[in-house]
Amino acid sequence: MASRLALSKSTPLAHLRPRQRRTYASEIESTYTNPHADQQFIAGALDGSKSHAVQSATTSPAPTTPDPDQVLRDYEFSQHQKAVTSKIGSTLAPHYRPHELLSNPPSPKDITLELLLASQAHIGHSTSLWHPANAKYIFGVLAQTPSDPIHIISLDATAAYLRRAAKIVSGVTERGGLVLFVGSRGGQASTVVRAAGLAGGCHLFTKWIPGTITNGQQILGKCGKKVVDHRDEAVPGFEEQLIKSAAVKPDLVVCLNMLENYVLLHECALNNIPTIGILDTDCNPTWITYPIPANDDSLRSVQVIAGVLGRAGEEGQKKRKVNAARGRLPMRQDHGLEAPGEEGEGVGGLGKEMSALMAAERFGEDEVELEGRDVGGEVEEVDASLLEDGMEAEGVEVPYERDEGVDIRNWDTETGERMGRRSEQVGSAQRSARTGGSLGGGERSHVDPTWDGETGERYDEGGVKRR
Amino acid sequence: MITRRLARPLSQSSSSAWVCPACIGSPFAPRQAAASILPQTRRQQPQQRRSIHHVPPLTYDATFQQDGIPNFISKYGYKIAWTEYQALMVQKLNELTAGEPYEHSLTKDLAIQFARDPMSASLFNHASMAHNNHYFFSTLSTHPSKLDNHPSLKQSLISTFGSIETLQMTMLDTASAMFGPGFVWLIWARDLDIVGTRRGGWRILTTYLAGTPYVEAGYRQQGIDTNTNNASSQSAYRGPISNNVGYMGQYTKANMDKAKLPPGGTNAQPVLCVNTWEHVWLRDYGISGKRAFLSDWWDTVDWGAVEQIAPKESKGPAQFIRY
């Protein structure tokens, strides 16, 4: 007994007596790990059902990557349920759904007077604000209040001009042209983006920077350019030439709000780029090439018109791709590019700055052609550089047949200029308007849908080739 | 009494211009004398509004109108139960939604949107009733296909109920036990309690009057007869009340993180239903013929149509819900 008591007092020396070692609670607590320590809570229902221990109610479960099969099953289930149950109950009459003008815009074949009327395309402005040149598009006057009568646009004119504009857009895109859709009013951004996406063109929904066309080398000089072939695949080897080449100009501009875009339309006219615009009763019809008399203040009517033109561009793109797959390429390809590796001397050693300066100079060369004209008088002398038949006098056949790759037959090695040269980046792009005696933004039809690709002969009486 | 939802004078919107005597003279239903400001011709002109909701076409509507549903409902009963009743529901729907922002909504969307709005109770009732009635008639056909012709569906049902006889007995007994009009549904429901699994199973659901089987409008499921239940049994039916503060309950981080519904998804698909409103079976089976009506219905169900409505995962391998 005494020995035990003695032992119990000498705790630090317990290790010397392993036979009578005692375990203390503190030791156990320090070494023991409760296997159920994580299970702090028992979740479940009040009646004890669904009870299972969870590690912690405050921590979120470990994020697991969703099983892709499960996601697919969920999607299929929800789609099936939506499809089955939405048709049950009653049949809804067809009605206007605003988002469908963007998700599924109408086609040129869907143009009806009922559609235009329902889209408020016939509503013009107050009669005191009208432009008298639009008189022929106006149906009459609506005076719901005697103090504020408005003009009503004639919808058969709207339909006819819209169909013509659709044909123009599809014709341009069929020949590989670049269409620019511009709409800078509120709510038109998604419209122009969608239309440009369908037509394979460009969009603009903010302010047009003045000089983007006339001073393009300055404003668009830093933009990337690429050369594509007839299959829309990028072609390498033109990087040096692209540095020197001028900024791209659109081949057709569709403007949804003419009144706010005078500068854009003027620049297009100066550069003979045809423009299509929605002509309200207070707009100036001389600003654009192809008017579409309609209401430009109603977003619904603007979306219908832009949707139709976008669909027309889509049809043209489809035709172009079909033709390209069959090897039928547009005839004229004035891209101003040389095959890589065959550049003239003195070009390879230029630095980037010099190349850019040369590009700027060449950009202004289009202006040189204009100066050659007799402004104000009739055009009798046509500048030699404008004549595509510069080589014809020598008996060289003009290459109207199919182009295979880069065509350098009409390369004038003496002057270093191409006949009718124009800087084009897109391989098979065609300019739809030409200089040569044209009044800016004139009435000439720039894109002739009856162009026969096979013979390719379009001659004026004066012997000047026309497109 | 007219429902409060109608904010327009009744004479303008409804072709049936009955107004209870207490309401005549109120702003909602002015007397004809007050409305005589309008020219006589205009007042007598019938409502020229183009209707948005129309009676949905049934595949076998023409045959049913001529010969009725074989071995089930005569052509007179069909006329009452579908042609006239669905037209009535659609007409009420048009009146209640005319000019409103939801006038182009589907009946299911209307039911879900207004399930918790007591001021729109009438709109919910008519939308849900139109939906449920069409569901009932969409599984009936002239030459119904037997369940044996759809083995995957049959096997799936047997896995849950043990046998088809059990399923039949359960559904028909449930329908018989319901006192008053309503629907009995066979539903495929997906169990979403446990994250990462979507185990689904068959369930049988009752909805009294115009209750809806959709979980999103669960407030108006009307699955029990409130007249025969007290507060505690009703709360048990509604489910346990979970604490909304603290570390347990639906507002904790853990539960908020748990997806309640799969992305863009839902968790219940009604597949089959029987309409136990008296006007459906009264003419052909008499006042005491509910049982006979139900057993005839079971023999007339077109299981081919049911199989088309049923989701793909319900016809796959057997799935169980374990509690």
Interface residues (C-beta under 8 A of the other chain):
Chain A: F41 A43 A45 L46 D47 S49 K50 V54 A57 T58 T59 S60 P61 T64 D67 Q70 V71 R73 D74 Y75 E76 F77 S78 H80 Q81 V84 T85 S86 K87 I88 G89 S90 T91 L92 A93 H95 R97
Chain B: R50 S51 I52 H53 H54 V55 P56 P57 M89 V90 L93 H104 L106 T107 K108 A127 A130 H131 H134 Y135 S138 R190 D193 V195 G196 R198 P240 I241 Y247 M248 T252 K253 A254 D257 K258 P262 P263 G264 G265 T266 Q269 P270 I309 P311 K312 E313 Y323
